[in-house]
Amino acid sequence: MAQRFKTILLFGAPGAGKGTQGELIGQVPGFFHMSTGDMFRSLDHESEAGKKFRAYSEKGELVPDEVTIKLWQCYMDKSIEEGRFDPNSMILILDGLPRTVAQAKLIEPLIDVLAVVHLNASDREAMVTRLRERALKQNRTDDAKEEVVRNRLDIYERDTRPVLNTYDPSVIHEIDALDTMAMVMMHVLQVVAPIHAGHLLSAKA
């Protein structure tokens, strides 16, 4: 990973819709959506890394920073080797990373952040309900218990929200995560589409 990946961060609390929006954008040619949640859940539960992740996830806690970044680097290297991600022509849509200020510092030499799309969800109780409903629909045991959900939201406010302060305000774009999915998608595209077009022009130059 000698070069810094051109990156757009999807940022927000658990349940804010980062994964949904990331998957939609990831279907557009020229974007590569990478979700750390999917990365962790795809781990072999019997492997050492899988057992470590499950131990933290079941309590609603974050995986240690160094472990997270190391797993992410391995995942990105594999994505390049398999031809799924071309860092020269594609923009990385990073969903779920960085989650702490320490992670932001560790990953800073590896990514060139073009924009931070902040899916802002101000209604905490609405987010608790959304996460519980998602857990039932997707059979996600990590969010099935209300105390785990509330713990995850507490950790977000304490450890993750401060990450926003590490980026220049000029690259942060605020979007209401509790709007309809279509409206959220429209606002996200208003941010990422011009960046994508500019990246294509620079690649041709």
C-alpha positions in Angstrom: 0.0 0.0 0.0 2.6 2.6 -1.2 0.0 5.1 -2.4 -2.7 7.0 -0.5 -6.1 5.9 -1.7 -8.5 8.7 -2.8 -11.2 8.3 -0.2 -14.7 9.5 0.8 -15.6 8.7 4.4 -19.1 7.7 5.3 -19.5 8.8 8.9 -22.2 8.5 11.4 -23.6 6.6 14.4 -24.5 2.9 14.3 -27.7 2.6 12.3 -27.3 6.0 10.5 -27.4 4.3 7.1 -23.7 4.2 6.2 -23.9 0.6 4.9 -27.0 1.3 2.8 -25.7 4.4 1.2 -22.3 2.8 0.7 -23.8 -0.2 -1.1 -25.8 2.1 -3.4 -22.8 4.3 -4.3 -20.6 1.2 -4.6 -22.8 0.0 -7.6 -21.7 3.1 -9.6 -18.7 2.4 -11.7 -15.6 4.2 -10.4 -16.5 3.7 -6.7 -15.4 0.9 -4.4 -17.4 0.5 -1.2 -15.5 -1.0 1.7 -17.5 -1.7 5.0 -15.5 -2.6 8.1 -18.6 -4.1 9.5 -18.9 -6.5 6.6 -15.1 -7.2 6.9 -15.5 -8.2 10.5 -18.6 -10.2 10.0 -16.9 -12.2 7.2 -14.2 -13.4 9.5 -14.0 -17.1 10.3 -15.5 -17.2 13.8 -13.2 -20.1 14.7 -10.1 -18.1 13.7 -8.1 -16.1 16.2 -9.2 -12.8 14.6 -12.8 -14.0 14.4 -12.9 -15.0 18.1 -11.4 -11.6 19.1 -13.9 -9.7 17.1 -16.9 -11.7 18.5 -15.7 -11.1 22.0 -15.8 -7.3 21.5 -18.9 -7.3 19.3 -21.1 -9.2 21.7 -20.5 -6.5 24.3 -21.0 -3.7 21.8 -17.4 -2.6 22.2 -14.9 -1.5 19.5 -12.1 -3.8 18.2 -8.7 -2.4 19.2 -7.3 0.3 16.8 -4.2 -1.5 15.7 -6.0 -4.8 15.0 -8.7 -2.9 13.0 -6.2 -1.1 10.8 -4.1 -4.2 10.2 -7.2 -6.2 9.2 -8.2 -3.3 6.9 -4.8 -3.2 5.2 -4.9 -7.0 4.6 -8.5 -6.6 3.1 -7.5 -3.8 0.8 -4.4 -5.6 -0.4 -6.5 -8.6 -1.2 -9.1 -6.5 -3.0 -6.4 -5.0 -5.2 -4.8 -8.4 -5.9 -8.2 -9.9 -6.9 -8.9 -6.9 -9.2 -11.9 -5.6 -7.3 -10.3 -2.3 -6.5 -8.1 -0.3 -8.7 -6.6 2.6 -6.7 -5.6 4.5 -9.8 -9.1 4.7 -11.3 -11.5 4.2 -8.4 -12.5 6.2 -5.3 -12.7 4.3 -2.1 -16.0 4.7 -0.1 -14.9 3.9 3.4 -17.7 2.9 5.7 -17.0 2.4 9.4 -13.4 3.6 9.6 -11.9 5.5 11.4 -13.9 5.0 14.5 -11.5 6.6 17.0 -9.1 9.5 16.9 -6.2 7.0 17.2 -7.5 5.1 14.1 -7.7 8.4 12.2 -4.0 9.1 13.0 -3.0 5.5 12.1 -4.9 5.5 8.8 -4.0 9.1 7.7 -0.8 8.1 5.8 -2.8 5.5 3.9 -5.8 7.5 2.6 -6.3 10.9 1.0 -9.7 12.1 2.4 -11.5 14.0 -0.3 -14.8 14.4 1.7 -16.5 13.3 4.9 -20.2 12.5 4.5 -21.6 12.9 8.0 -25.0 11.1 8.2 -26.2 13.0 11.2 -28.9 11.4 13.4 -29.9 13.6 16.3 -32.9 11.5 17.6 -31.3 8.9 19.9 -34.5 6.9 20.5 -35.2 6.7 16.8 -31.7 5.2 16.3 -32.3 2.7 19.1 -35.5 1.6 17.4 -33.9 1.5 14.0 -31.0 -0.7 15.2 -33.3 -3.1 17.0 -35.5 -3.5 13.9 -32.4 -4.0 11.7 -31.2 -6.7 14.0 -34.4 -8.6 13.7 -34.6 -8.3 9.9 -30.9 -9.2 9.3 -30.6 -11.7 12.2 -27.7 -9.7 13.7 -27.3 -10.9 17.2 -25.0 -8.0 18.1 -27.8 -5.5 18.0 -30.6 -7.7 19.3 -30.3 -6.5 22.9 -31.3 -3.0 23.8 -28.5 -2.6 26.3 -25.9 -3.5 23.6 -27.5 -1.0 21.2 -27.4 1.8 23.8 -23.8 0.9 24.7 -22.8 1.2 21.0 -24.4 4.6 20.8 -22.6 5.7 24.0 -19.3 4.5 22.6 -20.0 6.4 19.3 -20.6 9.7 21.2 -17.5 9.2 23.4 -15.0 7.7 21.0 -16.1 8.2 17.4 -17.9 11.6 17.1 -14.6 13.4 18.1 -13.0 12.0 14.9 -14.9 14.7 13.0 -12.7 17.3 14.6 -9.6 15.8 13.0 -10.7 16.8 9.5 -10.9 20.2 8.0 -14.5 21.5 8.2 -14.4 22.4 4.5 -14.5 18.6 3.6 -17.3 17.7 6.0 -20.8 17.5 4.5 -23.8 17.3 7.0 -26.8 15.1 5.8 -29.9 14.3 7.9 -29.8 10.5 8.3 -33.4 10.4 9.5 -34.7 11.7 6.2 -36.2 9.2 3.7 -33.7 6.9 2.0 -34.2 8.5 -1.4 -33.6 12.0 0.0 -30.5 10.9 1.8 -29.2 9.2 -1.3 -29.9 12.4 -3.3 -27.9 14.5 -0.9 -25.0 12.0 -0.8 -24.8 12.0 -4.6 -24.7 15.8 -4.6 -21.5 15.4 -2.6 -19.8 12.5 -4.2 -20.8 12.9 -7.9 -18.7 16.1 -8.5 -15.7 14.5 -6.7 -16.0 11.5 -8.9 -16.2 13.7 -12.0 -13.1 15.6 -10.9 -11.2 12.4 -10.2 -12.0 11.1 -13.7 -10.7 14.3 -15.3 -7.5 14.2 -13.3 -6.9 10.6 -14.2 -7.1 11.4 -17.9 -4.8 14.4 -17.6 
